[in-house]
């Protein structure tokens, strides 16, 4: 007797596929009809609007204008109650006292301050080491300072000529940015740009890593009682030693290496007992380390001994 179960199962599957195809086709046709009907209704609506008498159109415009004026009056009363000040406010970023970017603008002072504080809070969240030295042709680089400024456009009719504010030391300084004299600074704060580092194994120019990346991927990841890590410094190099292998980061100079080391150490959870920060390597252990670096990289000693990166 011939077994027909498999054949019947295949026929069942074919019927299900056909049924599904018909349902999809029906849904598409239904969607097309719905869209066509909606388009037709919109066309009729536009035609009706076009043939409405002019006085009805003007009446609607006046009604809309009165409604907007009413809302505007309520908004102004609310701002006045809060002690808000109307004007044109901008939030910009500067590098060495010159504007490099604009984050947002506002027409009300309290709104501008709210945005200003929110930008600062978000900026502080993920930066472990901020950039304080820029890349340049100089051997040690050159200092760089980023700031976020809250600016108010100067009204020529109300300009009192005051152009100074107090700095952190209590001294009066000029409160204009050097490439835009139409605005006065009413608030400012340091802005953190993440410093980037040359991590061995990654492109030193196009794939530099931030302190946050180093902490998440090299320090805090995959550390347990079977994989204890030792973090220490040697001149401008930060070493992350684990078992029989290690990662290392080349910093611009010894001071930058120490700053990165302190930033990473301060972010480590005190409950994490599997990462040990042991400061600088001793002079007696340096020959061993340079031998290990030479084996890992294949670089000559002259390159490895460089204290500027």
C-alpha positions in Angstrom: 0.0 0.0 0.0 1.5 3.4 -1.1 2.2 5.9 1.7 0.5 9.2 0.8 1.1 11.2 4.1 4.1 13.2 2.8 2.3 14.0 -0.5 -0.8 15.3 1.3 1.4 17.4 3.7 3.1 19.0 0.7 -0.3 19.7 -0.9 -1.4 21.3 2.4 1.7 23.6 2.4 1.1 24.6 -1.2 -2.5 25.5 -0.4 -1.3 27.6 2.6 1.2 29.5 0.4 -1.5 30.2 -2.2 -3.9 31.4 0.6 -1.2 33.7 2.0 -0.4 35.2 -1.4 -4.1 35.9 -2.0 -4.4 37.6 1.4 -1.3 39.8 0.7 -2.7 40.7 -2.7 -6.1 41.6 -1.2 -4.5 43.7 1.5 -2.4 45.6 -1.1 -5.5 46.2 -3.2 -7.4 47.4 -0.2 -4.5 49.8 0.8 -4.5 51.2 -2.8 -8.2 51.8 -2.7 -7.9 53.5 0.6 -5.1 55.8 -0.6 -7.0 56.6 -3.8 -10.1 57.5 -1.8 -8.1 59.7 0.6 -6.5 61.5 -2.4 -9.9 62.1 -4.0 -11.3 63.5 -0.7 -8.3 65.9 -0.3 -8.7 67.1 -3.9 -12.4 67.8 -3.3 -11.6 69.6 -0.1 -9.1 71.8 -1.9 -11.6 72.6 -4.6 -14.2 73.5 -2.0 -11.8 75.8 -0.2 -10.9 77.5 -3.5 -14.5 78.4 -4.2 -15.3 79.7 -0.7 -16.3 83.4 -0.5 -13.4 85.8 0.2 -15.1 87.2 3.4 -15.1 83.6 4.9 -11.4 83.2 4.2 -10.6 86.6 5.7 -12.8 85.8 8.8 -10.8 82.7 9.4 -7.5 84.6 9.1 -8.7 87.1 11.6 -9.8 84.4 14.0 -6.4 82.7 13.7 -4.7 86.0 14.2 -6.7 86.7 17.4 -6.1 83.2 18.7 -2.3 83.6 18.2 -2.3 87.0 19.8 -4.1 85.6 22.8 -1.6 82.7 23.2 1.3 85.1 22.7 -0.1 87.4 25.4 -0.4 84.5 27.9 3.2 83.4 27.1 4.6 86.9 27.6 2.7 87.2 30.9 4.2 83.8 32.0 7.8 84.9 31.1 7.3 88.2 32.9 6.1 86.4 36.0 9.2 84.2 36.0 11.5 87.3 35.6 12.6 86.2 32.1 14.3 88.6 29.8 13.7 88.8 26.0 16.6 88.9 23.6 18.7 86.9 21.2 20.9 84.3 23.0 23.4 81.9 21.4 25.3 79.0 22.9 28.6 78.5 21.1 31.9 76.6 21.5 35.2 78.3 21.3 38.8 77.0 20.9 41.5 79.4 22.3 38.8 82.1 22.5 37.7 81.9 18.9 34.3 80.5 17.9 34.4 77.1 16.2 30.7 75.8 16.5 27.2 76.9 17.5 25.1 74.5 19.6 21.7 76.3 19.7 20.0 79.7 20.1 17.0 81.0 22.1 14.9 84.1 22.4 14.5 83.9 26.2 17.2 84.1 28.9 15.9 81.3 31.2 15.5 78.9 28.3 19.0 79.7 27.1 20.4 79.1 30.6 18.5 75.8 30.8 20.0 74.6 27.6 23.4 75.9 28.6 23.4 73.8 31.9 22.1 70.7 30.1 24.9 70.9 27.5 27.5 71.1 30.3 26.0 68.2 32.2 26.0 65.9 29.1 29.5 66.9 28.3 30.9 65.9 31.7 29.3 62.5 31.5 31.7 60.5 29.3 35.0 62.4 29.2 37.8 60.8 31.3 40.7 62.9 30.0 40.0 66.2 28.2 42.2 67.6 25.5 44.6 70.3 26.8 47.4 70.0 24.3 46.8 70.1 20.5 48.8 68.4 17.8 51.2 70.8 16.2 54.7 71.1 14.7 56.1 71.9 18.2 57.7 69.1 20.0 55.5 69.4 23.1 52.4 70.5 21.2 50.7 73.8 22.2 48.1 74.5 24.9 44.5 74.4 23.8 41.4 75.6 25.8 37.8 74.8 24.8 34.9 76.7 26.4 31.2 76.8 26.1 29.8 80.4 26.1 26.3 81.8 26.5 26.1 85.0 24.4 23.6 87.8 24.2 23.3 90.0 21.2 24.2 93.6 22.1 21.4 96.1 21.5 23.0 99.3 20.2 20.3 101.4 21.9 20.9 99.8 25.3 24.6 99.3 25.1 26.2 100.6 28.3 29.8 99.9 27.1 30.5 97.3 29.8 32.7 94.6 28.3 34.2 92.8 31.3 33.3 90.0 33.7 35.2 88.4 36.6 37.2 85.3 36.0 37.9 82.4 38.5 40.6 84.6 40.3 38.2 87.5 40.7 39.9 89.6 38.1 38.0 91.5 35.4 38.6 90.2 31.8 37.2 91.1 28.4 33.9 89.3 27.8 33.9 89.1 24.0 35.1 86.4 21.7 37.8 87.6 19.4 36.0 86.9 16.1 32.5 88.1 17.0 32.1 91.5 18.6 28.3 91.8 18.2 27.7 89.6 21.3 28.6 89.8 24.9 29.4 86.8 27.1 26.9 86.4 30.0 28.1 82.9 31.1 30.9 80.5 30.3 32.4 77.2 31.4 35.1 74.8 30.4 34.2 72.4 27.6 35.7 69.0 27.5 36.9 67.5 24.3 38.1 63.9 24.7 41.8 63.5 24.3 42.7 60.7 21.9 45.6 58.3 22.3 47.8 56.0 20.1 46.9 52.5 21.2 49.3 49.9 19.8 47.5 47.7 17.2 45.4 50.6 15.9 46.2 53.2 13.3 47.9 56.1 15.2 46.3 58.7 13.0 42.9 57.6 11.8 42.0 55.2 14.7 43.1 57.0 17.9 41.2 56.0 21.0 39.7 58.1 23.8 40.2 57.5 27.6 36.6 56.2 27.8 37.3 53.6 25.1 40.6 52.5 26.8 38.8 52.1 30.2 35.8 50.2 28.7 37.8 47.9 26.4 41.2 47.4 27.9 40.9 48.1 31.7 37.4 47.2 32.8 36.5 44.4 30.3 37.3 40.7 30.9 39.0 41.1 34.3 38.4 38.4 36.9 40.5 36.2 39.3 41.8 34.3 36.3 42.7 37.5 34.4 44.2 40.1 36.8 45.5 43.2 35.2 48.4 45.4 36.3 48.4 49.1 35.0 51.6 51.0 35.3 53.6 53.8 33.5 57.0 53.9 31.9 57.9 57.5 30.7 55.2 58.4 28.2 53.9 54.8 27.9 50.9 53.3 29.8 51.1 49.5 30.1 48.2 47.2 30.8 49.8 43.9 31.7 47.7 40.7 31.9 49.0 37.1 32.3 51.7 36.7 29.6 50.5 39.5 27.3 50.0 43.3 27.5 48.5 46.3 25.8 50.2 49.7 25.8 49.3 53.3 24.9 51.7 56.0 23.7 51.0 59.4 25.1 52.3 62.8 23.9 54.6 63.1 26.9 55.1 62.0 30.5 52.7 64.5 32.0 49.9 63.3 29.6 50.6 59.7 30.5 50.2 60.5 34.2 47.0 62.4 33.5 45.5 59.4 31.6 46.7 57.0 34.4 44.9 59.2 37.1 41.8 59.5 35.0 41.5 55.7 34.5 42.3 55.0 38.1 39.6 57.4 39.4 36.9 55.8 37.2 37.6 52.2 38.4 35.0 50.8 40.8 36.5 50.3 44.2 34.9 46.9 44.3 36.9 45.8 41.4 39.9 43.9 42.9 41.1 42.5 39.6 42.8 45.6 38.3 45.9 46.9 40.1 47.3 50.4 39.5 51.0 50.4 40.5 52.2 53.8 39.4 55.7 54.0 37.7 57.8 51.0 36.9 61.1 50.9 38.8 64.4 51.6 37.1 65.5 48.0 37.7 62.5 46.6 35.8 62.8 48.9 32.8 65.3 46.7 30.8 62.8 43.8 31.1 59.9 46.0 29.9 61.8 47.3 26.9 62.8 43.7 26.0 59.1 42.8 26.1 58.2 45.8 24.0 60.8 45.0 21.4 59.6 41.5 21.1 55.9 42.6 20.7 56.4 45.5 18.3 59.6 44.7 16.4 60.6 48.4 16.9 64.3 49.3 17.5 65.4 50.6 20.9 65.8 54.2 19.6 62.1 54.3 18.7 61.1 52.7 22.0 63.2 55.1 24.1 61.4 58.2 22.7 59.6 60.1 25.4 57.5 62.2 23.1 54.6 60.6 21.2 
